[in-house]
């Protein structure tokens, strides 16, 4: 039988968690100039100039409140930058814009229905901010 050494257990407990860096953690925006032209390398984005410009047009329409309450579907082959563009759009809209990544395996899971998986993803994406104002009146009741 192997004996447990208290020193080894203490060493395992002292391991610090490292912050994981994701595949898209470097993206800070779409990398567009004021004329919606894509810069060569900017805000973590490289390439896909046409897609970035199209995302910039959608972004400006959202900011001008011309399209509100609508979804944006980005389709394409694997590895073409769909997630990067979506994350760039969310970052460009600001910190208050929720971004929820959803993999195909989450939708086509055997554990729950497709509708339930999408409903849970929508619930994760919706942010609610409640601001409460209270009026306090001080005085004597006569």
Backbone as CSV, one residue per row, in Angstrom:
resi,resn,N_x,N_y,N_z,CA_x,CA_y,CA_z,C_x,C_y,C_z
1,UNK,0.834,-1.177,0.000,0.000,0.000,0.000,0.876,1.236,0.000
2,UNK,0.499,2.192,-0.752,1.246,3.445,-0.813,0.759,4.353,0.308
3,UNK,1.698,4.979,0.959,1.320,5.902,2.031,1.153,7.303,1.450
4,UNK,0.241,8.042,2.015,0.035,9.416,1.557,0.962,10.330,2.326
5,UNK,1.739,11.055,1.606,2.698,11.980,2.195,2.032,13.342,2.353
6,UNK,1.942,13.899,3.591,1.275,15.191,3.783,1.919,16.328,2.997
7,UNK,3.213,16.226,2.722,3.886,17.286,1.962,3.357,17.339,0.531
8,UNK,3.141,16.173,-0.065,2.632,16.138,-1.435,1.201,16.671,-1.505
9,UNK,0.402,16.353,-0.515,-0.966,16.859,-0.500,-0.959,18.372,-0.368
10,UNK,-0.087,18.889,0.476,0.011,20.344,0.642,0.463,21.004,-0.652
11,UNK,1.358,20.339,-1.383,1.827,20.909,-2.644,0.688,20.997,-3.658
12,UNK,-0.145,19.990,-3.714,-1.260,19.991,-4.653,-2.245,21.100,-4.293
13,UNK,-2.476,21.314,-3.019,-3.400,22.359,-2.590,-2.863,23.753,-2.885
14,UNK,-1.550,23.901,-2.991,-0.950,25.208,-3.225,-0.868,25.587,-4.698
15,UNK,-1.352,24.744,-5.585,-1.292,25.045,-7.009,-2.219,26.228,-7.297
16,UNK,-1.705,27.219,-7.997,-2.491,28.395,-8.341,-3.209,28.150,-9.661
17,UNK,-4.423,28.642,-9.744,-5.169,28.533,-10.996,-4.648,29.556,-11.976
18,UNK,-4.437,29.114,-13.170,-4.008,30.010,-14.228,-5.223,30.486,-14.999
19,UNK,-5.215,31.729,-15.387,-6.316,32.248,-16.190,-6.148,31.740,-17.613
20,UNK,-7.157,31.079,-18.095,-7.085,30.542,-19.452,-7.327,31.648,-20.461
21,UNK,-6.592,31.605,-21.509,-6.765,32.566,-22.583,-7.414,31.826,-23.736
22,UNK,-8.557,32.310,-24.159,-9.307,31.651,-25.216,-8.776,31.997,-26.593
23,UNK,-9.355,31.366,-27.578,-8.929,31.579,-28.962,-9.240,32.983,-29.449
24,UNK,-10.214,33.649,-28.837,-10.616,34.979,-29.293,-10.429,36.044,-28.219
25,UNK,-9.598,35.776,-27.229,-9.437,36.728,-26.131,-8.693,37.995,-26.548
26,UNK,-8.044,37.983,-27.689,-7.285,39.150,-28.148,-8.146,40.157,-28.915
27,UNK,-9.368,39.816,-29.229,-10.221,40.682,-30.056,-10.808,41.802,-29.205
28,UNK,-10.641,43.028,-29.687,-11.136,44.201,-28.973,-12.131,45.010,-29.799
29,UNK,-12.421,44.609,-31.016,-13.352,45.315,-31.893,-13.247,44.775,-33.303
30,UNK,-13.848,45.477,-34.258,-13.839,45.035,-35.656,-12.641,45.545,-36.440
31,UNK,-11.941,46.536,-35.925,-10.777,47.068,-36.636,-11.140,47.859,-37.872
32,UNK,-12.161,48.700,-37.769,-12.614,49.521,-38.894,-12.289,50.985,-38.629
33,UNK,-12.083,51.739,-39.713,-11.908,53.184,-39.556,-13.277,53.862,-39.635
34,UNK,-13.298,55.182,-39.642,-14.567,55.921,-39.642,-15.387,55.717,-40.916
35,UNK,-14.713,55.388,-42.027,-15.409,55.141,-43.295,-15.816,53.674,-43.447
36,UNK,-15.709,52.901,-42.361,-16.025,51.474,-42.318,-15.118,50.635,-43.206
37,UNK,-13.918,51.123,-43.484,-12.930,50.331,-44.209,-12.084,49.568,-43.196
38,UNK,-11.829,48.297,-43.502,-11.065,47.461,-42.583,-9.587,47.833,-42.632
39,UNK,-9.000,48.020,-41.450,-7.555,48.233,-41.364,-6.880,46.874,-41.502
40,UNK,-5.621,46.875,-41.941,-4.918,45.602,-42.170,-4.884,44.752,-40.894
41,UNK,-4.344,45.317,-39.822,-4.286,44.627,-38.532,-4.716,45.646,-37.489
42,UNK,-5.851,45.424,-36.866,-6.340,46.383,-35.884,-7.310,45.705,-34.929
43,UNK,-7.198,46.018,-33.669,-8.071,45.515,-32.612,-8.155,43.994,-32.609
44,UNK,-7.079,43.335,-32.965,-7.026,41.886,-32.943,-7.598,41.211,-34.171
45,UNK,-8.052,41.963,-35.150,-8.656,41.376,-36.350,-7.699,41.472,-37.530
46,UNK,-7.629,40.397,-38.297,-6.792,40.342,-39.496,-7.608,39.654,-40.587
47,UNK,-7.601,40.220,-41.792,-8.304,39.595,-42.915,-9.809,39.781,-42.853
48,UNK,-10.518,39.060,-43.728,-11.977,39.108,-43.831,-12.491,40.545,-43.939
49,UNK,-11.875,41.324,-44.814,-12.217,42.742,-44.945,-13.682,42.966,-45.311
50,UNK,-14.200,42.191,-46.250,-15.600,42.351,-46.654,-16.567,42.010,-45.529
51,UNK,-16.284,40.933,-44.821,-17.155,40.534,-43.711,-17.087,41.548,-42.577
52,UNK,-15.907,42.085,-42.325,-15.765,43.097,-41.275,-16.503,44.375,-41.646
53,UNK,-16.449,44.743,-42.925,-17.173,45.939,-43.379,-18.687,45.723,-43.242
54,UNK,-19.169,44.546,-43.637,-20.597,44.235,-43.501,-21.016,44.257,-42.032
55,UNK,-20.177,43.715,-41.161,-20.468,43.748,-39.726,-20.473,45.183,-39.215
56,UNK,-19.601,46.024,-39.775,-19.572,47.436,-39.396,-20.839,48.166,-39.799
57,UNK,-21.389,47.820,-40.965,-22.650,48.425,-41.411,-23.775,48.027,-40.457
58,UNK,-23.832,46.751,-40.101,-24.844,46.279,-39.154,-24.657,46.959,-37.804
59,UNK,-23.408,47.096,-37.389,-23.086,47.743,-36.118,-23.559,49.193,-36.089
60,UNK,-23.334,49.913,-37.183,-23.778,51.313,-37.231,-25.304,51.406,-37.226
61,UNK,-25.980,50.452,-37.870,-27.445,50.444,-37.847,-27.966,50.165,-36.437
62,UNK,-27.279,49.300,-35.709,-27.673,49.016,-34.325,-27.470,50.255,-33.461
63,UNK,-26.338,50.924,-33.638,-26.044,52.108,-32.835,-26.993,53.259,-33.144
64,UNK,-27.461,53.348,-34.382,-28.425,54.384,-34.764,-29.863,53.966,-34.470
65,UNK,-30.025,52.803,-33.864,-31.325,52.241,-33.489,-32.258,52.050,-34.677
66,UNK,-31.679,51.753,-35.837,-32.492,51.447,-37.016,-32.960,49.999,-36.984
67,UNK,-32.144,49.133,-36.411,-32.570,47.751,-36.209,-32.408,47.447,-34.722
68,UNK,-33.493,47.142,-34.094,-33.467,46.815,-32.671,-34.329,45.586,-32.446
69,UNK,-33.907,44.747,-31.546,-34.675,43.555,-31.233,-34.617,42.490,-32.303
70,UNK,-33.619,42.544,-33.153,-33.476,41.550,-34.220,-32.184,40.775,-34.018
71,UNK,-32.149,39.589,-34.556,-30.970,38.741,-34.452,-30.112,38.889,-35.700
72,UNK,-28.841,38.594,-35.550,-27.907,38.601,-36.676,-27.380,37.183,-36.828
73,UNK,-27.529,36.615,-38.009,-27.034,35.269,-38.277,-25.796,35.381,-39.145
74,UNK,-24.687,34.835,-38.653,-23.436,34.826,-39.410,-23.173,33.373,-39.778
75,UNK,-23.167,33.068,-41.061,-23.004,31.693,-41.527,-21.739,31.583,-42.366
76,UNK,-21.167,30.394,-42.394,-19.983,30.154,-43.204,-19.302,28.859,-42.807
77,UNK,-18.267,28.535,-43.527,-17.497,27.322,-43.276,-16.754,27.419,-41.944
78,UNK,-16.394,26.282,-41.357,-15.630,26.305,-40.105,-14.283,27.013,-40.289
79,UNK,-13.907,27.798,-39.306,-12.602,28.448,-39.316,-12.504,29.701,-40.158
80,UNK,-13.631,30.278,-40.557,-13.582,31.465,-41.417,-13.687,32.772,-40.650
81,UNK,-13.879,32.708,-39.331,-13.882,33.921,-38.526,-15.243,34.407,-38.082
82,UNK,-16.244,33.526,-38.111,-17.594,33.942,-37.704,-17.624,34.358,-36.233
83,UNK,-17.039,33.553,-35.375,-17.026,33.867,-33.945,-16.213,35.117,-33.675
84,UNK,-15.104,35.274,-34.377,-14.265,36.461,-34.186,-15.022,37.729,-34.567
85,UNK,-15.766,37.690,-35.657,-16.533,38.863,-36.084,-17.665,39.144,-35.097
86,UNK,-18.345,38.100,-34.634,-19.419,38.294,-33.654,-18.872,38.875,-32.357
87,UNK,-17.735,38.378,-31.911,-17.137,38.905,-30.691,-16.659,40.340,-30.898
88,UNK,-16.119,40.632,-32.084,-15.708,42.001,-32.398,-16.884,42.958,-32.388
89,UNK,-18.031,42.502,-32.900,-19.239,43.334,-32.868,-19.681,43.596,-31.431
90,UNK,-19.671,42.556,-30.609,-20.086,42.715,-29.212,-19.150,43.662,-28.468
91,UNK,-17.840,43.528,-28.715,-16.876,44.420,-28.049,-17.041,45.853,-28.533
92,UNK,-17.315,46.036,-29.821,-17.483,47.386,-30.365,-18.747,48.053,-29.825
93,UNK,-19.758,47.260,-29.509,-20.987,47.822,-28.952,-20.826,48.233,-27.495
94,UNK,-19.837,47.685,-26.811,-19.577,48.088,-25.433,-19.681,46.925,-24.462
95,UNK,-19.255,47.197,-23.246,-19.228,46.170,-22.205,-20.625,45.690,-21.803
96,UNK,-21.632,46.528,-21.999,-22.989,46.156,-21.600,-23.656,45.201,-22.577
97,UNK,-23.027,44.958,-23.718,-23.603,44.071,-24.721,-23.239,42.630,-24.387
98,UNK,-24.225,41.778,-24.144,-23.912,40.390,-23.815,-23.468,39.615,-25.055
99,UNK,-22.544,38.698,-24.862,-22.087,37.834,-25.947,-22.128,36.406,-25.430
100,UNK,-22.934,35.578,-26.029,-23.057,34.184,-25.622,-22.647,33.300,-26.779
101,UNK,-21.623,32.481,-26.545,-21.185,31.541,-27.569,-21.980,30.251,-27.417
102,UNK,-22.401,29.698,-28.518,-23.193,28.479,-28.492,-22.649,27.536,-29.556
103,UNK,-22.180,26.385,-29.127,-21.635,25.396,-30.054,-22.765,24.519,-30.589
104,UNK,-22.551,23.977,-31.772,-23.542,23.099,-32.374,-23.818,21.870,-31.526
105,UNK,-22.791,21.391,-30.817,-22.973,20.214,-29.969,-23.903,20.498,-28.795
106,UNK,-24.014,21.770,-28.396,-24.950,22.119,-27.323,-26.391,22.046,-27.821
107,UNK,-26.612,22.384,-29.077,-27.966,22.354,-29.633,-28.391,20.920,-29.930
108,UNK,-27.480,20.133,-30.488,-27.805,18.769,-30.887,-27.424,17.765,-29.806
109,UNK,-27.644,18.123,-28.551,-27.343,17.258,-27.420,-28.472,16.248,-27.226
110,UNK,-28.120,15.073,-26.730,-29.134,14.064,-26.445,-29.797,14.316,-25.099
111,UNK,-29.199,15.178,-24.272,-29.707,15.407,-22.925,-30.923,16.325,-22.891
112,UNK,-31.046,17.238,-23.862,-32.191,18.157,-23.867,-32.606,18.455,-25.298
113,UNK,-33.801,18.977,-25.429,-34.317,19.281,-26.766,-33.627,20.518,-27.335
114,UNK,-33.718,20.676,-28.629,-33.119,21.837,-29.303,-33.743,23.137,-28.801
115,UNK,-35.049,23.116,-28.604,-35.750,24.310,-28.127,-35.262,24.709,-26.744
116,UNK,-35.092,23.738,-25.864,-34.621,24.030,-24.509,-33.195,24.562,-24.525
117,UNK,-32.339,24.006,-25.373,-30.957,24.491,-25.471,-30.919,25.937,-25.948
118,UNK,-31.723,26.261,-26.954,-31.772,27.639,-27.453,-32.390,28.585,-26.425
119,UNK,-33.415,28.125,-25.719,-34.042,28.955,-24.686,-33.048,29.287,-23.586
120,UNK,-32.263,28.303,-23.160,-31.253,28.553,-22.128,-30.188,29.522,-22.622
121,UNK,-29.799,29.404,-23.889,-28.799,30.321,-24.443,-29.337,31.744,-24.489
122,UNK,-30.602,31.901,-24.882,-31.214,33.238,-24.894,-31.282,33.816,-23.489
123,UNK,-31.607,32.989,-22.524,-31.672,33.475,-21.140,-30.300,33.900,-20.630
124,UNK,-29.256,33.199,-21.044,-27.898,33.600,-20.644,-27.522,34.930,-21.266
125,UNK,-28.051,35.206,-22.448,-27.685,36.420,-23.174,-28.406,37.662,-22.688
126,UNK,-29.585,37.487,-22.154,-30.388,38.645,-21.774,-29.857,39.222,-20.472
127,UNK,-29.575,40.499,-20.509,-29.135,41.192,-19.303,-30.237,42.113,-18.817
128,UNK,-30.455,42.090,-17.539,-31.474,42.953,-16.959,-30.798,43.864,-15.945
129,UNK,-31.025,45.133,-16.099,-30.483,46.101,-15.154,-31.664,46.819,-14.511
130,UNK,-31.724,46.745,-13.200,-32.804,47.399,-12.466,-32.210,48.574,-11.707
131,UNK,-32.750,49.723,-11.967,-32.311,50.916,-11.258,-33.477,51.376,-10.401
132,UNK,-33.217,51.477,-9.127,-34.278,51.829,-8.199,-34.035,53.220,-7.636
133,UNK,-35.063,53.999,-7.656,-34.994,55.330,-7.062,-36.004,55.388,-5.933
134,UNK,-35.561,55.895,-4.816,-36.447,56.028,-3.662,-36.499,57.490,-3.244
135,UNK,-37.679,57.942,-2.954,-37.846,59.314,-2.494,-38.110,59.269,-0.996
136,UNK,-37.262,59.939,-0.263,-37.384,59.944,1.189,-37.851,61.330,1.619
137,UNK,-38.922,61.362,2.364,-39.457,62.624,2.873,-39.342,62.584,4.394
138,UNK,-38.633,63.554,4.914,-38.464,63.623,6.362,-39.317,64.746,6.922
139,UNK,-39.827,64.540,8.102,-40.611,65.578,8.759,-41.413,65.007,9.908
140,UNK,-42.224,65.830,10.464,-43.066,65.434,11.587,-44.493,65.240,11.120
141,UNK,-45.115,64.239,11.664,-46.527,64.018,11.402,-47.291,64.679,12.542
142,UNK,-48.137,65.636,12.218,-48.877,66.380,13.252,-50.337,66.003,13.219
